[in-house]
């Protein structure tokens, strides 16, 4: 059986994981065992933010790189304005869901499409 998840819900989970990673950058990016991989993020805009985090050496550089991204489905300014302290479980959720996506037991859908 395939679980269908709305794109908006998947986006929320991924952005919370990314916001947590930015909040505690660079320490959050150092433990490769718990860190989601780029492919764990299902949405291309989340992957772009993840790439910016991986390429940065400081939190300030990561923030600037993310601010410079031109993303259609996300308000970068709002993302950067959030705090990520409470989102510590979301990187693991992204990893767990990625396993379901790869197994074909979960799919993203956009209502109305």
HELIX and SHEET records of a PDB file:
HELIX    1   1 UNK A    7  UNK A   23  1                                  17    
HELIX    2   2 UNK A   27  UNK A   29  5                                   3    
HELIX    3   3 UNK A   38  UNK A   40  5                                   3    
HELIX    4   4 UNK A   44  UNK A   55  1                                  12    
HELIX    5   5 UNK A   59  UNK A   67  1                                   9    
HELIX    6   6 UNK A   76  UNK A   81  1                                   6    
HELIX    7   7 UNK A   90  UNK A  103  1                                  14    
SHEET    1   A 2 UNK A   3  UNK A   6  0                                        
SHEET    2   A 2 UNK A 106  UNK A 109  1                                        
END                                                                             
